Amino acid sequence: MFDTSLRGFKERITTPVARLIGRRIHPTAITVAAVPVGLAAAVAAGAGAYGIALTLWLCNRALDGLDGTVARLTGAQSDLGGYLDLLLDVVIYSAIPIALALQRGERGLLLVVTVLLALYYVNITSWLYLSALIEKRRQTLRESGRLTSIAMPAGLVEGSETIVIYSLALLLPQHAALLFAVMGGAIIVGIAQRVRWAMRSL
């Protein structure tokens, strides 16, 4: 929901680092480097080391934000980079709640995470296919100046909200079930938003 409005702020933060890195590190290398950091966050969460998991998760998100800025500043944007960025994000987004649920061993949390991952399937379909149709028809969304590789119809839960919810779940693991349930409810609303958009626009 806030990704578009926060993107300029993110660019201002990551631009100095991106300029420092310059052309010495390819943006795709940053994208790939974020994966072991994110998986390490999941492993730490699975071991109950929540503070370490939170730190690694935030580092993963920082790297995820940096790769695009480096690509834009160095003219190294590519379809492959955008594809890998999205694909690998989903890997980390799935690994952390699974690890947290397995570590806690709470029946309620396991159920909520199972439903959450099922909603991820529906949510991804709700916007990914729409993105393909938008590109096919060369339509533009209301948001201007998008910096992502593909047009993504806005939803209630996007990257910014995921960062907040996951961070809170790692900071307050005893409330993870409630937090993920709230996230799941918000995802359902986002799916409904996109279906409504599709019915009006396609």
C-alpha positions in Angstrom: 0.0 0.0 0.0 2.8 2.4 0.9 5.4 1.1 -1.6 4.9 3.8 -4.2 4.9 6.7 -1.7 7.9 5.4 0.1 10.0 4.5 -3.0 11.4 8.1 -3.3 12.4 8.0 0.4 14.1 4.6 -0.2 15.9 5.9 -3.2 17.3 8.9 -1.2 18.6 6.5 1.5 20.2 3.9 -0.9 21.6 6.3 -3.5 24.7 7.4 -1.5 25.6 3.7 -0.9 24.8 2.9 -4.6 27.1 5.7 -5.7 29.9 4.4 -3.4 29.6 0.9 -4.8 29.5 2.3 -8.3 30.1 -0.2 -11.1 32.3 -2.4 -8.8 29.4 -4.7 -7.8 26.7 -5.8 -10.3 23.2 -5.3 -9.1 22.3 -8.9 -9.8 25.1 -9.9 -7.5 23.5 -7.9 -4.7 20.1 -9.5 -5.4 21.7 -13.0 -5.1 23.7 -12.0 -2.1 20.5 -11.1 -0.2 19.3 -14.7 -0.4 21.8 -16.3 2.0 21.2 -13.4 4.4 17.5 -13.9 4.3 17.8 -17.7 4.6 20.1 -17.1 7.6 17.4 -15.0 9.1 15.0 -18.0 8.7 17.5 -20.4 10.3 18.0 -18.0 13.2 14.2 -17.7 13.6 14.0 -21.5 13.5 16.6 -21.7 16.3 14.8 -19.1 18.4 17.5 -16.5 18.0 14.9 -13.8 17.2 17.2 -10.8 17.7 19.7 -12.2 15.2 16.9 -13.2 12.9 15.4 -9.7 13.0 18.9 -8.1 12.2 19.4 -10.5 9.3 15.9 -9.9 8.0 16.4 -6.1 7.9 19.8 -6.6 6.2 18.1 -8.8 3.6 15.6 -6.0 3.0 18.3 -3.4 2.8 20.1 -5.4 0.1 16.8 -5.9 -1.7 16.3 -2.2 -1.8 19.9 -1.4 -2.8 20.1 -3.6 -6.0 17.5 -1.6 -7.9 19.1 1.7 -7.0 22.5 0.4 -8.2 20.9 -0.9 -11.4 19.3 2.5 -12.1 22.4 4.5 -11.3 24.7 2.4 -13.4 22.3 1.7 -16.3 22.4 -2.0 -15.5 18.6 -2.5 -15.3 17.5 -5.8 -16.9 14.5 -8.0 -17.1 16.6 -10.9 -15.6 17.4 -8.7 -12.6 13.8 -7.8 -12.0 12.7 -11.5 -12.4 15.3 -12.8 -9.9 14.5 -10.0 -7.5 10.8 -11.0 -7.4 11.5 -14.7 -7.4 14.0 -14.6 -4.5 11.8 -12.3 -2.5 9.1 -15.0 -2.5 11.6 -17.5 -1.3 12.5 -15.4 1.8 8.9 -14.3 2.4 8.0 -18.0 2.6 11.0 -19.3 4.6 10.7 -16.9 7.6 7.1 -17.6 8.7 7.6 -21.3 8.2 10.8 -21.3 10.3 9.0 -19.2 13.0 6.0 -21.5 13.1 8.1 -24.7 13.3 10.3 -23.2 16.1 7.3 -22.1 18.1 5.4 -25.4 17.5 2.1 -23.8 18.3 -0.9 -25.4 16.5 -2.6 -22.0 16.0 0.5 -20.5 14.5 1.1 -23.4 12.2 -2.5 -23.2 11.0 -2.2 -19.4 10.4 1.1 -19.7 8.5 -0.4 -22.5 6.4 -3.3 -20.2 5.4 -0.9 -17.3 4.9 1.2 -19.3 2.4 -2.0 -20.4 0.6 -3.0 -16.7 0.4 0.4 -15.9 -1.1 -0.4 -18.2 -4.0 -3.7 -16.4 -4.7 -2.2 -13.0 -4.1 0.7 -13.6 -6.5 -1.7 -14.8 -9.1 -4.0 -11.8 -8.5 -1.3 -9.3 -9.5 1.2 -11.3 -11.6 -1.3 -12.1 -14.4 -2.7 -8.6 -14.2 0.8 -7.3 -14.7 1.3 -9.4 -17.8 -2.1 -8.1 -19.2 -1.2 -4.5 -18.4 2.1 -4.8 -20.2 0.4 -6.6 -23.1 -2.1 -3.8 -23.5 0.5 -1.1 -22.7 -1.8 0.3 -20.1 -0.5 2.5 -17.3 -1.6 2.5 -13.7 -2.5 5.6 -11.8 0.9 5.6 -10.1 3.4 7.6 -12.2 7.1 7.1 -12.4 7.2 3.5 -11.4 10.7 2.1 -10.8 9.9 -1.6 -10.8 10.5 -3.9 -13.8 6.8 -4.5 -14.4 3.6 -2.8 -13.7 2.2 -4.1 -10.4 -1.4 -3.2 -9.4 -1.4 -1.8 -5.9 -2.7 -3.8 -3.0 -3.2 -3.4 0.7 -0.1 -5.5 1.5 3.1 -4.9 -0.4 6.8 -4.9 0.4 6.6 -2.2 3.1 3.9 -3.8 5.0 5.6 -7.2 4.8 8.8 -5.7 6.3 6.8 -4.2 9.2 4.7 -7.4 10.0 7.7 -9.8 9.7 9.8 -7.5 11.9 7.1 -7.4 14.5 6.7 -11.1 14.4 10.4 -11.6 15.0 10.4 -9.0 17.7 7.3 -10.3 19.4 7.1 -14.0 18.4 4.5 -14.7 21.0 2.1 -12.6 19.0 3.2 -14.0 15.6 -0.1 -15.9 15.0 -2.1 -12.6 15.5 0.3 -10.6 13.3 0.2 -13.1 10.5 -3.6 -13.4 10.7 -3.9 -9.7 10.4 -1.5 -9.8 7.4 -3.6 -12.6 5.8 -6.8 -10.6 6.2 -5.1 -7.6 4.6 -3.9 -9.8 1.7 -7.5 -10.9 1.2 -8.6 -7.2 0.9 -5.7 -6.6 -1.5 -6.8 -9.5 -3.7 -10.4 -8.1 -3.7 -9.0 -4.7 -4.7 -7.2 -6.2 -7.7 -10.2 -8.3 -8.8 -12.3 -5.1 -8.7 -9.7 -3.3 -10.7 -9.6 -6.1 -13.2 -13.4 -6.1 -13.6 -13.4 -2.4 -14.2 -10.3 -2.2 -16.5 -10.1 -5.3 -18.6 
